[in-house]
Structures are given as structure tokens and as C-alpha cells.
Amino acid sequence: MKKSIVPLADSEFQMRKAAHTQGSEALCDAIEDLIARTAARIDVPPQWQHRRLAFARAYLGMEVM
């Protein structure tokens, strides 16, 4: 039994595309906020003081150093 696939109307497609973009931007903002809060809270070694955000990303497992 095959399901018939109804093509999306152009306006619905544009709404889904905009929602996807806004959701992605919100997620990126939330991740950057998490990294900034982590950098402020953890004890960063002296050799990483000049790159606190990079150290926080590595601490969270988001970057390999």
C-alpha cells in the first residue's frame, strides 16, 4: 500500500523553512550562552586564560584541543 505524498504548498514550505532557521538560531544562541556560563564558572588553567571560551568548549566536549 503506497501513501500518496501531497506536495507542500509554497506558503507552508516557507513557514517550515523559517521555523527551522529560527529554531537553529535559537539553539546556537543557547549553546553559546552555555559556553560563556561554563567559561565563567570553571577554573581555567593559567595557560588558557587568554582563550577561556575555547577551553570551555573543550571542557564541554565540543572542541578538541
C-alpha positions as CSV (number, residue, x, y, z in Angstrom):
1,M,0.0,0.0,0.0
2,K,1.5,3.2,-1.1
3,K,0.8,6.5,0.6
4,S,0.2,9.4,-1.7
5,I,2.5,12.2,-0.9
6,V,0.9,15.6,-1.2
7,P,3.3,18.3,-2.1
8,L,3.6,21.2,0.4
9,A,2.0,24.4,-0.6
10,D,4.6,27.2,-1.1
11,S,3.5,29.2,1.9
12,E,3.6,26.1,4.2
13,F,7.1,25.3,2.9
14,Q,8.2,28.9,3.6
15,M,6.8,28.7,7.1
16,R,8.6,25.4,7.8
17,K,11.8,26.8,6.4
18,A,11.5,29.9,8.6
19,A,10.7,27.9,11.7
20,H,13.7,25.7,11.0
21,T,16.0,28.7,10.6
22,Q,14.7,30.3,13.8
23,G,15.0,27.1,15.8
24,S,18.6,26.6,14.6
25,E,19.5,30.2,15.5
26,A,17.9,29.8,19.0
27,L,19.8,26.6,19.5
28,C,23.1,28.2,18.5
29,D,22.4,31.1,20.9
30,A,21.7,28.7,23.7
31,I,24.9,26.8,23.1
32,E,27.0,30.0,23.0
33,D,25.3,31.1,26.3
34,L,26.2,27.7,27.9
35,I,29.8,28.0,26.8
36,A,30.0,31.6,28.2
37,R,28.5,30.5,31.5
38,T,30.8,27.5,31.7
39,A,33.9,29.7,31.0
40,A,32.8,32.0,33.8
41,R,32.3,29.2,36.3
42,I,35.1,26.7,35.8
43,D,38.7,27.1,36.9
44,V,40.6,27.7,33.7
45,P,44.3,26.8,33.8
46,P,46.7,29.8,33.6
47,Q,47.9,28.8,30.1
48,W,44.3,29.0,28.8
49,Q,43.3,32.3,30.5
50,H,43.6,34.1,27.1
51,R,41.3,31.6,25.5
52,R,38.7,30.9,28.1
53,L,35.9,30.2,25.6
54,A,38.0,27.7,23.7
55,F,38.8,25.9,27.0
56,A,35.1,25.9,28.0
57,R,34.2,24.3,24.6
58,A,36.8,21.6,25.1
59,Y,35.6,21.1,28.7
60,L,32.1,20.5,27.4
61,G,33.4,18.2,24.7
62,M,32.6,20.5,21.8
63,E,36.1,21.1,20.6
64,V,39.3,19.0,20.5
65,M,42.5,20.7,21.6
